[in-house]
Amino acid sequence: MLNAAAIPDHLLLIETDAPWCGIKKTHHSYQYITSTFETVKKEKYKSGSMIKDRNEPCTLIQVLEVLSKIRNCHMIDLAEQIYSNTEKLFPSIK
């Protein structure tokens, strides 16, 4: 089985497991997370916050943070490579 660090740069794309299955404190990769988002229970939802335990598209940055750490590369460089890969795969998004 291939791990994320072994995927060639030119083939790498990222995604979240939205809407559930975010990176939690119990996950090994949590140690690499630097960004945070305000969360509230769904019963107390307010604009500008995320529902607790719900994975939103904005958490894509956390996936990038984890990958840049395990691949030992600069996050901006990795983001640019992934964006370029995405444009190649989906040329109509340019």
PDB file of N, CA, C and O in Angstrom:
ATOM      1  N   MET A   1       0.837  -1.172   0.000  1.00  0.00           N
ATOM      2  CA  MET A   1       0.000   0.000   0.000  1.00  0.00           C
ATOM      3  C   MET A   1       0.884   1.239   0.000  1.00  0.00           C
ATOM      4  O   MET A   1       1.892   1.292   0.705  1.00  0.00           O
ATOM      5  N   LEU A   2       0.505   2.228  -0.789  1.00  0.00           N
ATOM      6  CA  LEU A   2       1.247   3.476  -0.909  1.00  0.00           C
ATOM      7  C   LEU A   2       0.826   4.441   0.188  1.00  0.00           C
ATOM      8  O   LEU A   2      -0.358   4.526   0.514  1.00  0.00           O
ATOM      9  N   ASN A   3       1.780   5.171   0.761  1.00  0.00           N
ATOM     10  CA  ASN A   3       1.388   6.203   1.715  1.00  0.00           C
ATOM     11  C   ASN A   3       1.476   7.568   1.033  1.00  0.00           C
ATOM     12  O   ASN A   3       2.044   7.686  -0.052  1.00  0.00           O
ATOM     13  N   ALA A   4       0.925   8.578   1.659  1.00  0.00           N
ATOM     14  CA  ALA A   4       0.826   9.908   1.048  1.00  0.00           C
ATOM     15  C   ALA A   4       2.188  10.523   0.736  1.00  0.00           C
ATOM     16  O   ALA A   4       2.310  11.309  -0.203  1.00  0.00           O
ATOM     17  N   ALA A   5       3.187  10.179   1.496  1.00  0.00           N
ATOM     18  CA  ALA A   5       4.521  10.727   1.251  1.00  0.00           C
ATOM     19  C   ALA A   5       5.160  10.133  -0.005  1.00  0.00           C
ATOM     20  O   ALA A   5       6.085  10.726  -0.560  1.00  0.00           O
ATOM     21  N   ALA A   6       4.690   8.988  -0.456  1.00  0.00           N
ATOM     22  CA  ALA A   6       5.303   8.306  -1.599  1.00  0.00           C
ATOM     23  C   ALA A   6       4.656   8.662  -2.940  1.00  0.00           C
ATOM     24  O   ALA A   6       5.186   8.304  -3.991  1.00  0.00           O
ATOM     25  N   ILE A   7       3.535   9.350  -2.915  1.00  0.00           N
ATOM     26  CA  ILE A   7       2.869   9.718  -4.170  1.00  0.00           C
ATOM     27  C   ILE A   7       3.696  10.790  -4.864  1.00  0.00           C
ATOM     28  O   ILE A   7       4.039  11.795  -4.241  1.00  0.00           O
ATOM     29  N   PRO A   8       4.028  10.601  -6.145  1.00  0.00           N
ATOM     30  CA  PRO A   8       4.808  11.619  -6.863  1.00  0.00           C
ATOM     31  C   PRO A   8       4.080  12.969  -6.871  1.00  0.00           C
ATOM     32  O   PRO A   8       2.856  13.027  -6.994  1.00  0.00           O
ATOM     33  N   ASP A   9       4.847  14.039  -6.739  1.00  0.00           N
ATOM     34  CA  ASP A   9       4.263  15.382  -6.683  1.00  0.00           C
ATOM     35  C   ASP A   9       3.306  15.664  -7.837  1.00  0.00           C
ATOM     36  O   ASP A   9       2.245  16.255  -7.634  1.00  0.00           O
ATOM     37  N   HIS A  10       3.670  15.249  -9.031  1.00  0.00           N
ATOM     38  CA  HIS A  10       2.855  15.583 -10.204  1.00  0.00           C
ATOM     39  C   HIS A  10       1.534  14.805 -10.275  1.00  0.00           C
ATOM     40  O   HIS A  10       0.711  15.068 -11.152  1.00  0.00           O
ATOM     41  N   LEU A  11       1.329  13.856  -9.363  1.00  0.00           N
ATOM     42  CA  LEU A  11       0.089  13.073  -9.320  1.00  0.00           C
ATOM     43  C   LEU A  11      -0.779  13.395  -8.110  1.00  0.00           C
ATOM     44  O   LEU A  11      -1.869  12.839  -7.973  1.00  0.00           O
ATOM     45  N   LEU A  12      -0.329  14.261  -7.250  1.00  0.00           N
ATOM     46  CA  LEU A  12      -0.997  14.507  -5.977  1.00  0.00           C
ATOM     47  C   LEU A  12      -2.171  15.480  -6.108  1.00  0.00           C
ATOM     48  O   LEU A  12      -2.046  16.559  -6.687  1.00  0.00           O
ATOM     49  N   LEU A  13      -3.306  15.069  -5.556  1.00  0.00           N
ATOM     50  CA  LEU A  13      -4.486  15.914  -5.383  1.00  0.00           C
ATOM     51  C   LEU A  13      -4.906  15.743  -3.929  1.00  0.00           C
ATOM     52  O   LEU A  13      -4.549  14.751  -3.294  1.00  0.00           O
ATOM     53  N   ILE A  14      -5.660  16.702  -3.396  1.00  0.00           N
ATOM     54  CA  ILE A  14      -6.134  16.549  -2.019  1.00  0.00           C
ATOM     55  C   ILE A  14      -7.628  16.830  -1.952  1.00  0.00           C
ATOM     56  O   ILE A  14      -8.201  17.477  -2.828  1.00  0.00           O
ATOM     57  N   GLU A  15      -8.239  16.324  -0.885  1.00  0.00           N
ATOM     58  CA  GLU A  15      -9.659  16.536  -0.635  1.00  0.00           C
ATOM     59  C   GLU A  15      -9.907  16.388   0.861  1.00  0.00           C
ATOM     60  O   GLU A  15      -9.048  15.915   1.605  1.00  0.00           O
ATOM     61  N   THR A  16     -11.083  16.796   1.279  1.00  0.00           N
ATOM     62  CA  THR A  16     -11.498  16.522   2.652  1.00  0.00           C
ATOM     63  C   THR A  16     -12.465  15.351   2.603  1.00  0.00           C
ATOM     64  O   THR A  16     -12.941  14.973   1.532  1.00  0.00           O
ATOM     65  N   ASP A  17     -12.748  14.790   3.738  1.00  0.00           N
ATOM     66  CA  ASP A  17     -13.765  13.742   3.823  1.00  0.00           C
ATOM     67  C   ASP A  17     -15.083  14.366   4.269  1.00  0.00           C
ATOM     68  O   ASP A  17     -15.804  13.809   5.098  1.00  0.00           O
ATOM     69  N   ALA A  18     -15.383  15.532   3.701  1.00  0.00           N
ATOM     70  CA  ALA A  18     -16.601  16.255   4.073  1.00  0.00           C
ATOM     71  C   ALA A  18     -17.823  15.432   3.684  1.00  0.00           C
ATOM     72  O   ALA A  18     -17.781  14.742   2.666  1.00  0.00           O
ATOM     73  N   PRO A  19     -18.888  15.475   4.436  1.00  0.00           N
ATOM     74  CA  PRO A  19     -19.083  16.403   5.548  1.00  0.00           C
ATOM     75  C   PRO A  19     -18.685  15.841   6.905  1.00  0.00           C
ATOM     76  O   PRO A  19     -18.763  16.567   7.896  1.00  0.00           O
ATOM     77  N   TRP A  20     -18.274  14.618   6.996  1.00  0.00           N
ATOM     78  CA  TRP A  20     -17.891  14.051   8.291  1.00  0.00           C
ATOM     79  C   TRP A  20     -16.462  13.544   8.212  1.00  0.00           C
ATOM     80  O   TRP A  20     -15.855  13.602   7.142  1.00  0.00           O
ATOM     81  N   CYS A  21     -15.934  13.074   9.257  1.00  0.00           N
ATOM     82  CA  CYS A  21     -14.598  12.464   9.297  1.00  0.00           C
ATOM     83  C   CYS A  21     -13.465  13.489   9.175  1.00  0.00           C
ATOM     84  O   CYS A  21     -12.549  13.322   8.369  1.00  0.00           O
ATOM     85  N   GLY A  22     -13.539  14.531   9.971  1.00  0.00           N
ATOM     86  CA  GLY A  22     -12.447  15.500  10.018  1.00  0.00           C
ATOM     87  C   GLY A  22     -11.253  14.935  10.766  1.00  0.00           C
ATOM     88  O   GLY A  22     -11.332  13.840  11.322  1.00  0.00           O
ATOM     89  N   ILE A  23     -10.158  15.663  10.786  1.00  0.00           N
ATOM     90  CA  ILE A  23      -8.964  15.233  11.516  1.00  0.00           C
ATOM     91  C   ILE A  23      -9.183  15.577  12.991  1.00  0.00           C
ATOM     92  O   ILE A  23      -9.254  16.750  13.359  1.00  0.00           O
ATOM     93  N   LYS A  24      -9.288  14.563  13.815  1.00  0.00           N
ATOM     94  CA  LYS A  24      -9.588  14.742  15.238  1.00  0.00           C
ATOM     95  C   LYS A  24      -8.333  14.622  16.088  1.00  0.00           C
ATOM     96  O   LYS A  24      -7.299  14.138  15.628  1.00  0.00           O
ATOM     97  N   LYS A  25      -8.438  15.065  17.321  1.00  0.00           N
ATOM     98  CA  LYS A  25      -7.301  15.030  18.248  1.00  0.00           C
ATOM     99  C   LYS A  25      -6.758  13.615  18.446  1.00  0.00           C
ATOM    100  O   LYS A  25      -5.588  13.444  18.788  1.00  0.00           O
ATOM    101  N   THR A  26      -7.580  12.624  18.238  1.00  0.00           N
ATOM    102  CA  THR A  26      -7.136  11.235  18.417  1.00  0.00           C
ATOM    103  C   THR A  26      -6.401  10.681  17.198  1.00  0.00           C
ATOM    104  O   THR A  26      -5.812   9.603  17.280  1.00  0.00           O
ATOM    105  N   HIS A  27      -6.421  11.390  16.073  1.00  0.00           N
ATOM    106  CA  HIS A  27      -5.747  10.935  14.859  1.00  0.00           C
ATOM    107  C   HIS A  27      -4.251  11.266  14.929  1.00  0.00           C
ATOM    108  O   HIS A  27      -3.856  12.316  15.437  1.00  0.00           O
ATOM    109  N   HIS A  28      -3.450  10.372  14.421  1.00  0.00           N
ATOM    110  CA  HIS A  28      -1.997  10.581  14.431  1.00  0.00           C
ATOM    111  C   HIS A  28      -1.611  11.872  13.721  1.00  0.00           C
ATOM    112  O   HIS A  28      -0.689  12.560  14.160  1.00  0.00           O
ATOM    113  N   SER A  29      -2.286  12.212  12.652  1.00  0.00           N
ATOM    114  CA  SER A  29      -1.933  13.397  11.860  1.00  0.00           C
ATOM    115  C   SER A  29      -2.291  14.715  12.548  1.00  0.00           C
ATOM    116  O   SER A  29      -1.851  15.777  12.108  1.00  0.00           O
ATOM    117  N   TYR A  30      -3.075  14.660  13.607  1.00  0.00           N
ATOM    118  CA  TYR A  30      -3.502  15.879  14.298  1.00  0.00           C
ATOM    119  C   TYR A  30      -2.313  16.715  14.782  1.00  0.00           C
ATOM    120  O   TYR A  30      -2.405  17.940  14.854  1.00  0.00           O
ATOM    121  N   GLN A  31      -1.225  16.073  15.105  1.00  0.00           N
ATOM    122  CA  GLN A  31      -0.050  16.775  15.597  1.00  0.00           C
ATOM    123  C   GLN A  31       0.505  17.788  14.590  1.00  0.00           C
ATOM    124  O   GLN A  31       1.244  18.696  14.971  1.00  0.00           O
ATOM    125  N   TYR A  32       0.159  17.642  13.321  1.00  0.00           N
ATOM    126  CA  TYR A  32       0.665  18.525  12.280  1.00  0.00           C
ATOM    127  C   TYR A  32      -0.273  19.692  11.964  1.00  0.00           C
ATOM    128  O   TYR A  32       0.066  20.554  11.153  1.00  0.00           O
ATOM    129  N   ILE A  33      -1.418  19.725  12.581  1.00  0.00           N
ATOM    130  CA  ILE A  33      -2.415  20.766  12.316  1.00  0.00           C
ATOM    131  C   ILE A  33      -2.027  22.051  13.035  1.00  0.00           C
ATOM    132  O   ILE A  33      -1.726  22.037  14.229  1.00  0.00           O
ATOM    133  N   THR A  34      -2.035  23.157  12.304  1.00  0.00           N
ATOM    134  CA  THR A  34      -1.766  24.456  12.921  1.00  0.00           C
ATOM    135  C   THR A  34      -2.974  25.393  12.818  1.00  0.00           C
ATOM    136  O   THR A  34      -3.110  26.311  13.627  1.00  0.00           O
ATOM    137  N   SER A  35      -3.839  25.175  11.848  1.00  0.00           N
ATOM    138  CA  SER A  35      -5.017  26.034  11.690  1.00  0.00           C
ATOM    139  C   SER A  35      -6.151  25.534  12.586  1.00  0.00           C
ATOM    140  O   SER A  35      -6.269  24.338  12.856  1.00  0.00           O
ATOM    141  N   THR A  36      -6.966  26.460  13.031  1.00  0.00           N
ATOM    142  CA  THR A  36      -8.103  26.098  13.870  1.00  0.00           C
ATOM    143  C   THR A  36      -9.346  26.835  13.380  1.00  0.00           C
ATOM    144  O   THR A  36      -9.251  27.874  12.727  1.00  0.00           O
ATOM    145  N   PHE A  37     -10.497  26.285  13.701  1.00  0.00           N
ATOM    146  CA  PHE A  37     -11.776  26.871  13.329  1.00  0.00           C
ATOM    147  C   PHE A  37     -12.693  26.835  14.542  1.00  0.00           C
ATOM    148  O   PHE A  37     -12.729  25.853  15.283  1.00  0.00           O
ATOM    149  N   GLU A  38     -13.431  27.918  14.731  1.00  0.00           N
ATOM    150  CA  GLU A  38     -14.392  27.942  15.833  1.00  0.00           C
ATOM    151  C   GLU A  38     -15.493  26.939  15.531  1.00  0.00           C
ATOM    152  O   GLU A  38     -16.046  26.928  14.431  1.00  0.00           O
ATOM    153  N   THR A  39     -15.810  26.101  16.501  1.00  0.00           N
ATOM    154  CA  THR A  39     -16.875  25.111  16.317  1.00  0.00           C
ATOM    155  C   THR A  39     -17.902  25.237  17.438  1.00  0.00           C
ATOM    156  O   THR A  39     -17.585  25.618  18.565  1.00  0.00           O
ATOM    157  N   VAL A  40     -19.126  24.908  17.093  1.00  0.00           N
ATOM    158  CA  VAL A  40     -20.221  24.904  18.071  1.00  0.00           C
ATOM    159  C   VAL A  40     -21.073  23.672  17.817  1.00  0.00           C
ATOM    160  O   VAL A  40     -21.066  23.119  16.717  1.00  0.00           O
ATOM    161  N   LYS A  41     -21.814  23.238  18.845  1.00  0.00           N
ATOM    162  CA  LYS A  41     -22.760  22.142  18.643  1.00  0.00           C
ATOM    163  C   LYS A  41     -23.828  22.602  17.669  1.00  0.00           C
ATOM    164  O   LYS A  41     -24.154  23.787  17.608  1.00  0.00           O
ATOM    165  N   LYS A  42     -24.372  21.660  16.904  1.00  0.00           N
ATOM    166  CA  LYS A  42     -25.333  22.030  15.862  1.00  0.00           C
ATOM    167  C   LYS A  42     -26.543  22.778  16.416  1.00  0.00           C
ATOM    168  O   LYS A  42     -27.138  23.601  15.719  1.00  0.00           O
ATOM    169  N   GLU A  43     -26.904  22.498  17.656  1.00  0.00           N
ATOM    170  CA  GLU A  43     -28.050  23.172  18.272  1.00  0.00           C
ATOM    171  C   GLU A  43     -27.760  24.644  18.554  1.00  0.00           C
ATOM    172  O   GLU A  43     -28.683  25.442  18.722  1.00  0.00           O
ATOM    173  N   LYS A  44     -26.468  25.005  18.605  1.00  0.00           N
ATOM    174  CA  LYS A  44     -26.071  26.377  18.925  1.00  0.00           C
ATOM    175  C   LYS A  44     -25.372  27.048  17.744  1.00  0.00           C
ATOM    176  O   LYS A  44     -24.567  27.960  17.932  1.00  0.00           O
ATOM    177  N   TYR A  45     -25.682  26.596  16.524  1.00  0.00           N
ATOM    178  CA  TYR A  45     -25.015  27.135  15.346  1.00  0.00           C
ATOM    179  C   TYR A  45     -25.155  28.650  15.270  1.00  0.00           C
ATOM    180  O   TYR A  45     -26.208  29.215  15.566  1.00  0.00           O
ATOM    181  N   LYS A  46     -24.053  29.292  14.862  1.00  0.00           N
ATOM    182  CA  LYS A  46     -24.066  30.724  14.606  1.00  0.00           C
ATOM    183  C   LYS A  46     -23.194  30.981  13.381  1.00  0.00           C
ATOM    184  O   LYS A  46     -22.234  30.255  13.122  1.00  0.00           O
ATOM    185  N   SER A  47     -23.533  31.995  12.655  1.00  0.00           N
ATOM    186  CA  SER A  47     -22.807  32.355  11.444  1.00  0.00           C
ATOM    187  C   SER A  47     -21.327  32.584  11.760  1.00  0.00           C
ATOM    188  O   SER A  47     -20.984  33.210  12.763  1.00  0.00           O
ATOM    189  N   GLY A  48     -20.465  32.069  10.893  1.00  0.00           N
ATOM    190  CA  GLY A  48     -19.031  32.234  11.074  1.00  0.00           C
ATOM    191  C   GLY A  48     -18.367  31.109  11.838  1.00  0.00           C
ATOM    192  O   GLY A  48     -17.153  31.137  12.045  1.00  0.00           O
ATOM    193  N   SER A  49     -19.131  30.126  12.259  1.00  0.00           N
ATOM    194  CA  SER A  49     -18.558  28.985  12.979  1.00  0.00           C
ATOM    195  C   SER A  49     -18.901  27.694  12.248  1.00  0.00           C
ATOM    196  O   SER A  49     -19.790  27.657  11.397  1.00  0.00           O
ATOM    197  N   MET A  50     -18.187  26.652  12.594  1.00  0.00           N
ATOM    198  CA  MET A  50     -18.448  25.329  12.030  1.00  0.00           C
ATOM    199  C   MET A  50     -19.192  24.497  13.051  1.00  0.00           C
ATOM    200  O   MET A  50     -19.058  24.707  14.256  1.00  0.00           O
ATOM    201  N   ILE A  51     -19.971  23.558  12.568  1.00  0.00           N
ATOM    202  CA  ILE A  51     -20.648  22.624  13.468  1.00  0.00           C
ATOM    203  C   ILE A  51     -19.631  21.605  13.959  1.00  0.00           C
ATOM    204  O   ILE A  51     -18.887  21.023  13.169  1.00  0.00           O
ATOM    205  N   LYS A  52     -19.608  21.398  15.263  1.00  0.00           N
ATOM    206  CA  LYS A  52     -18.654  20.475  15.872  1.00  0.00           C
ATOM    207  C   LYS A  52     -18.723  19.102  15.203  1.00  0.00           C
ATOM    208  O   LYS A  52     -19.804  18.564  14.966  1.00  0.00           O
ATOM    209  N   ASP A  53     -17.558  18.553  14.908  1.00  0.00           N
ATOM    210  CA  ASP A  53     -17.380  17.243  14.278  1.00  0.00           C
ATOM    211  C   ASP A  53     -17.833  17.196  12.819  1.00  0.00           C
ATOM    212  O   ASP A  53     -17.861  16.117  12.227  1.00  0.00           O
ATOM    213  N   ARG A  54     -18.180  18.319  12.236  1.00  0.00           N
ATOM    214  CA  ARG A  54     -18.516  18.344  10.812  1.00  0.00           C
ATOM    215  C   ARG A  54     -17.287  18.845  10.060  1.00  0.00           C
ATOM    216  O   ARG A  54     -16.659  19.821  10.470  1.00  0.00           O
ATOM    217  N   ASN A  55     -16.956  18.198   8.993  1.00  0.00           N
ATOM    218  CA  ASN A  55     -15.805  18.548   8.180  1.00  0.00           C
ATOM    219  C   ASN A  55     -16.274  19.413   7.015  1.00  0.00           C
ATOM    220  O   ASN A  55     -17.091  18.971   6.208  1.00  0.00           O
ATOM    221  N   GLU A  56     -15.775  20.622   6.921  1.00  0.00           N
ATOM    222  CA  GLU A  56     -16.159  21.567   5.884  1.00  0.00           C
ATOM    223  C   GLU A  56     -15.039  21.706   4.857  1.00  0.00           C
ATOM    224  O   GLU A  56     -13.894  21.357   5.146  1.00  0.00           O
ATOM    225  N   PRO A  57     -15.351  22.211   3.662  1.00  0.00           N
ATOM    226  CA  PRO A  57     -14.304  22.410   2.657  1.00  0.00           C
ATOM    227  C   PRO A  57     -13.143  23.293   3.130  1.00  0.00           C
ATOM    228  O   PRO A  57     -12.016  23.127   2.663  1.00  0.00           O
ATOM    229  N   CYS A  58     -13.405  24.222   4.047  1.00  0.00           N
ATOM    230  CA  CYS A  58     -12.331  25.092   4.539  1.00  0.00           C
ATOM    231  C   CYS A  58     -11.240  24.306   5.261  1.00  0.00           C
ATOM    232  O   CYS A  58     -10.119  24.795   5.406  1.00  0.00           O
ATOM    233  N   THR A  59     -11.553  23.101   5.711  1.00  0.00           N
ATOM    234  CA  THR A  59     -10.539  22.305   6.414  1.00  0.00           C
ATOM    235  C   THR A  59      -9.535  21.658   5.456  1.00  0.00           C
ATOM    236  O   THR A  59      -8.653  20.915   5.885  1.00  0.00           O
ATOM    237  N   LEU A  60      -9.672  21.937   4.187  1.00  0.00           N
ATOM    238  CA  LEU A  60      -8.695  21.460   3.210  1.00  0.00           C
ATOM    239  C   LEU A  60      -7.301  21.944   3.591  1.00  0.00           C
ATOM    240  O   LEU A  60      -6.314  21.252   3.338  1.00  0.00           O
ATOM    241  N   ILE A  61      -7.212  23.112   4.191  1.00  0.00           N
ATOM    242  CA  ILE A  61      -5.919  23.631   4.639  1.00  0.00           C
ATOM    243  C   ILE A  61      -5.261  22.671   5.623  1.00  0.00           C
ATOM    244  O   ILE A  61      -4.037  22.543   5.637  1.00  0.00           O
ATOM    245  N   GLN A  62      -6.052  22.002   6.436  1.00  0.00           N
ATOM    246  CA  GLN A  62      -5.486  21.060   7.401  1.00  0.00           C
ATOM    247  C   GLN A  62      -4.907  19.832   6.705  1.00  0.00           C
ATOM    248  O   GLN A  62      -3.882  19.299   7.131  1.00  0.00           O
ATOM    249  N   VAL A  63      -5.548  19.390   5.655  1.00  0.00           N
ATOM    250  CA  VAL A  63      -5.012  18.277   4.864  1.00  0.00           C
ATOM    251  C   VAL A  63      -3.663  18.693   4.273  1.00  0.00           C
ATOM    252  O   VAL A  63      -2.707  17.918   4.275  1.00  0.00           O
ATOM    253  N   LEU A  64      -3.601  19.922   3.770  1.00  0.00           N
ATOM    254  CA  LEU A  64      -2.353  20.450   3.213  1.00  0.00           C
ATOM    255  C   LEU A  64      -1.271  20.551   4.291  1.00  0.00           C
ATOM    256  O   LEU A  64      -0.112  20.225   4.033  1.00  0.00           O
ATOM    257  N   GLU A  65      -1.631  20.990   5.474  1.00  0.00           N
ATOM    258  CA  GLU A  65      -0.664  21.080   6.577  1.00  0.00           C
ATOM    259  C   GLU A  65      -0.068  19.716   6.899  1.00  0.00           C
ATOM    260  O   GLU A  65       1.144  19.588   7.072  1.00  0.00           O
ATOM    261  N   VAL A  66      -0.909  18.714   6.977  1.00  0.00           N
ATOM    262  CA  VAL A  66      -0.448  17.367   7.284  1.00  0.00           C
ATOM    263  C   VAL A  66       0.471  16.862   6.169  1.00  0.00           C
ATOM    264  O   VAL A  66       1.557  16.348   6.441  1.00  0.00           O
ATOM    265  N   LEU A  67       0.041  17.006   4.933  1.00  0.00           N
ATOM    266  CA  LEU A  67       0.860  16.514   3.811  1.00  0.00           C
ATOM    267  C   LEU A  67       2.208  17.211   3.734  1.00  0.00           C
ATOM    268  O   LEU A  67       3.224  16.563   3.484  1.00  0.00           O
ATOM    269  N   SER A  68       2.231  18.512   3.944  1.00  0.00           N
ATOM    270  CA  SER A  68       3.513  19.222   3.854  1.00  0.00           C
ATOM    271  C   SER A  68       4.478  18.741   4.946  1.00  0.00           C
ATOM    272  O   SER A  68       5.688  18.690   4.722  1.00  0.00           O
ATOM    273  N   LYS A  69       3.957  18.395   6.105  1.00  0.00           N
ATOM    274  CA  LYS A  69       4.822  17.894   7.181  1.00  0.00           C
ATOM    275  C   LYS A  69       5.334  16.483   6.883  1.00  0.00           C
ATOM    276  O   LYS A  69       6.525  16.214   7.037  1.00  0.00           O
ATOM    277  N   ILE A  70       4.452  15.590   6.461  1.00  0.00           N
ATOM    278  CA  ILE A  70       4.910  14.215   6.236  1.00  0.00           C
ATOM    279  C   ILE A  70       5.754  14.089   4.969  1.00  0.00           C
ATOM    280  O   ILE A  70       6.529  13.143   4.823  1.00  0.00           O
ATOM    281  N   ARG A  71       5.598  15.054   4.051  1.00  0.00           N
ATOM    282  CA  ARG A  71       6.406  15.056   2.832  1.00  0.00           C
ATOM    283  C   ARG A  71       7.656  15.922   2.991  1.00  0.00           C
ATOM    284  O   ARG A  71       8.512  15.970   2.107  1.00  0.00           O
ATOM    285  N   ASN A  72       7.745  16.612   4.147  1.00  0.00           N
ATOM    286  CA  ASN A  72       8.892  17.470   4.452  1.00  0.00           C
ATOM    287  C   ASN A  72       9.128  18.513   3.362  1.00  0.00           C
ATOM    288  O   ASN A  72      10.231  18.639   2.830  1.00  0.00           O
ATOM    289  N   CYS A  73       8.065  19.260   3.042  1.00  0.00           N
ATOM    290  CA  CYS A  73       8.174  20.298   2.031  1.00  0.00           C
ATOM    291  C   CYS A  73       7.423  21.546   2.484  1.00  0.00           C
ATOM    292  O   CYS A  73       6.620  21.506   3.416  1.00  0.00           O
ATOM    293  N   HIS A  74       7.699  22.641   1.811  1.00  0.00           N
ATOM    294  CA  HIS A  74       7.057  23.910   2.149  1.00  0.00           C
ATOM    295  C   HIS A  74       5.592  23.865   1.716  1.00  0.00           C
ATOM    296  O   HIS A  74       5.278  23.428   0.609  1.00  0.00           O
ATOM    297  N   MET A  75       4.707  24.316   2.588  1.00  0.00           N
ATOM    298  CA  MET A  75       3.270  24.215   2.335  1.00  0.00           C
ATOM    299  C   MET A  75       2.839  24.989   1.084  1.00  0.00           C
ATOM    300  O   MET A  75       2.004  24.502   0.322  1.00  0.00           O
ATOM    301  N   ILE A  76       3.386  26.163   0.865  1.00  0.00           N
ATOM    302  CA  ILE A  76       3.011  26.970  -0.308  1.00  0.00           C
ATOM    303  C   ILE A  76       3.439  26.273  -1.595  1.00  0.00           C
ATOM    304  O   ILE A  76       2.678  26.226  -2.561  1.00  0.00           O
ATOM    305  N   ASP A  77       4.652  25.733  -1.610  1.00  0.00           N
ATOM    306  CA  ASP A  77       5.124  25.011  -2.799  1.00  0.00           C
ATOM    307  C   ASP A  77       4.225  23.819  -3.105  1.00  0.00           C
ATOM    308  O   ASP A  77       3.879  23.569  -4.260  1.00  0.00           O
ATOM    309  N   LEU A  78       3.854  23.093  -2.065  1.00  0.00           N
ATOM    310  CA  LEU A  78       2.982  21.932  -2.247  1.00  0.00           C
ATOM    311  C   LEU A  78       1.602  22.372  -2.744  1.00  0.00           C
ATOM    312  O   LEU A  78       1.028  21.733  -3.626  1.00  0.00           O
ATOM    313  N   ALA A  79       1.078  23.444  -2.189  1.00  0.00           N
ATOM    314  CA  ALA A  79      -0.227  23.956  -2.617  1.00  0.00           C
ATOM    315  C   ALA A  79      -0.205  24.352  -4.089  1.00  0.00           C
ATOM    316  O   ALA A  79      -1.152  24.073  -4.825  1.00  0.00           O
ATOM    317  N   GLU A  80       0.861  24.994  -4.512  1.00  0.00           N
ATOM    318  CA  GLU A  80       0.978  25.390  -5.921  1.00  0.00           C
ATOM    319  C   GLU A  80       1.039  24.174  -6.834  1.00  0.00           C
ATOM    320  O   GLU A  80       0.429  24.169  -7.903  1.00  0.00           O
ATOM    321  N   GLN A  81       1.772  23.143  -6.421  1.00  0.00           N
ATOM    322  CA  GLN A  81       1.857  21.914  -7.216  1.00  0.00           C
ATOM    323  C   GLN A  81       0.493  21.246  -7.312  1.00  0.00           C
ATOM    324  O   GLN A  81       0.084  20.815  -8.390  1.00  0.00           O
ATOM    325  N   ILE A  82      -0.209  21.160  -6.194  1.00  0.00           N
ATOM    326  CA  ILE A  82      -1.531  20.531  -6.179  1.00  0.00           C
ATOM    327  C   ILE A  82      -2.512  21.319  -7.032  1.00  0.00           C
ATOM    328  O   ILE A  82      -3.329  20.732  -7.742  1.00  0.00           O
ATOM    329  N   TYR A  83      -2.439  22.634  -6.968  1.00  0.00           N
ATOM    330  CA  TYR A  83      -3.317  23.479  -7.794  1.00  0.00           C
ATOM    331  C   TYR A  83      -3.042  23.241  -9.279  1.00  0.00           C
ATOM    332  O   TYR A  83      -3.969  23.125 -10.080  1.00  0.00           O
ATOM    333  N   SER A  84      -1.768  23.170  -9.631  1.00  0.00           N
ATOM    334  CA  SER A  84      -1.389  22.891 -11.022  1.00  0.00           C
ATOM    335  C   SER A  84      -1.905  21.520 -11.462  1.00  0.00           C
ATOM    336  O   SER A  84      -2.405  21.379 -12.578  1.00  0.00           O
ATOM    337  N   ASN A  85      -1.789  20.521 -10.603  1.00  0.00           N
ATOM    338  CA  ASN A  85      -2.296  19.181 -10.917  1.00  0.00           C
ATOM    339  C   ASN A  85      -3.808  19.206 -11.122  1.00  0.00           C
ATOM    340  O   ASN A  85      -4.335  18.540 -12.013  1.00  0.00           O
ATOM    341  N   THR A  86      -4.490  19.973 -10.294  1.00  0.00           N
ATOM    342  CA  THR A  86      -5.942  20.075 -10.392  1.00  0.00           C
ATOM    343  C   THR A  86      -6.343  20.723 -11.712  1.00  0.00           C
ATOM    344  O   THR A  86      -7.284  20.276 -12.368  1.00  0.00           O
ATOM    345  N   GLU A  87      -5.627  21.779 -12.099  1.00  0.00           N
ATOM    346  CA  GLU A  87      -5.922  22.438 -13.385  1.00  0.00           C
ATOM    347  C   GLU A  87      -5.697  21.500 -14.563  1.00  0.00           C
ATOM    348  O   GLU A  87      -6.445  21.540 -15.540  1.00  0.00           O
ATOM    349  N   LYS A  88      -4.681  20.666 -14.479  1.00  0.00           N
ATOM    350  CA  LYS A  88      -4.414  19.713 -15.563  1.00  0.00           C
ATOM    351  C   LYS A  88      -5.514  18.660 -15.654  1.00  0.00           C
ATOM    352  O   LYS A  88      -5.926  18.270 -16.747  1.00  0.00           O
ATOM    353  N   LEU A  89      -5.981  18.208 -14.503  1.00  0.00           N
ATOM    354  CA  LEU A  89      -7.030  17.183 -14.486  1.00  0.00           C
ATOM    355  C   LEU A  89      -8.383  17.767 -14.878  1.00  0.00           C
ATOM    356  O   LEU A  89      -9.173  17.109 -15.555  1.00  0.00           O
ATOM    357  N   PHE A  90      -8.646  18.983 -14.462  1.00  0.00           N
ATOM    358  CA  PHE A  90      -9.928  19.654 -14.732  1.00  0.00           C
ATOM    359  C   PHE A  90      -9.660  20.976 -15.455  1.00  0.00           C
ATOM    360  O   PHE A  90      -9.786  22.038 -14.845  1.00  0.00           O
ATOM    361  N   PRO A  91      -9.297  20.935 -16.723  1.00  0.00           N
ATOM    362  CA  PRO A  91      -8.900  22.166 -17.432  1.00  0.00           C
ATOM    363  C   PRO A  91     -10.010  23.222 -17.532  1.00  0.00           C
ATOM    364  O   PRO A  91      -9.716  24.399 -17.736  1.00  0.00           O
ATOM    365  N   SER A  92     -11.239  22.832 -17.396  1.00  0.00           N
ATOM    366  CA  SER A  92     -12.325  23.815 -17.516  1.00  0.00           C
ATOM    367  C   SER A  92     -12.432  24.742 -16.299  1.00  0.00           C
ATOM    368  O   SER A  92     -13.201  25.702 -16.342  1.00  0.00           O
ATOM    369  N   ILE A  93     -11.692  24.488 -15.223  1.00  0.00           N
ATOM    370  CA  ILE A  93     -11.791  25.347 -14.041  1.00  0.00           C
ATOM    371  C   ILE A  93     -10.898  26.570 -14.121  1.00  0.00           C
ATOM    372  O   ILE A  93     -10.975  27.437 -13.250  1.00  0.00           O
ATOM    373  N   LYS A  94     -10.063  26.667 -15.126  1.00  0.00           N
ATOM    374  CA  LYS A  94      -9.155  27.814 -15.259  1.00  0.00           C
ATOM    375  C   LYS A  94      -9.912  29.098 -15.423  1.00  0.00           C
ATOM    376  O   LYS A  94      -9.304  30.161 -15.548  1.00  0.00           O
TER     377      LYS A  94
END
